[in-house]
Amino acid sequence: MNSHNEPLTFEAMIATHKGILYKIARSYSYCDEERRDLIQEITLQLWRSFTQYDPKFKLSTWVYRVALNTAISFLRRDSLRKAHIELTDMSLLTEQVDSTNTELMLEIQRLLKLLDKYDRALFIMHLDGLDYAQIADVLDISASSVSTKISRIKQRLNTLFIGDDNNG
């Protein structure tokens, strides 16, 4: 890539894929300030590795991979963060949210929080409409493993969601 064009190309890439950054940040961080920090860290990592992007791979797959790896590292560096997470922090989202689905989104976020970081990453991509091959590329596992894991996650979440409905 021509270094003269990099800032514009990078900015266009961020603008096109910012939804991925917000989804990952929302799923790995539960308060507004930490979410902003994580988005900034993801953006920095994308910038640092932008020249290493291989165009033979789908750009969104690469963005997911960098964003997820950054989010997971971000959590490892600050393990105390989880001890201070409260569901009410989810209402502090700054990007546009359809208010008719706010309760459902909060419930989905609460359920995703129950998954370990790798299952959460896998399921976020599934919810975002990535196919098994794309998810497999991001997580560096086979498509059949993705299928099996998604099935198990759905069963677990279904049990948790229905269990909560029966209790509430």
Sequence and secondary structure as in RCSB ss.txt:
>XXXX:A:sequence
MNSHNEPLTFEAMIATHKGILYKIARSYSYCDEERRDLIQEITLQLWRSFTQYDPKFKLSTWVYRVALNTAISFL
RRDSLRKAHIELTDMSLLTEQVDSTNTELMLEIQRLLKLLDKYDRALFIMHLDGLDYAQIADVLDISASSVSTKI
SRIKQRLNTLFIGDDNNG
>XXXX:A:secstr
  TTTHHHHHHHHHHHHHHHHHHHHHHH  SHHHHHHHHHHHHHHHHHHGGG  TTS HHHHHHHHHHHHHHHHH
HHTGGGGGG  GGGGGG  S   GGGHHHHHHHHHHHHTS HHHHHHHHHHHTT  HHHHHHHHTS HHHHHHHH
HHHHHHHHHHHHHHHHH 
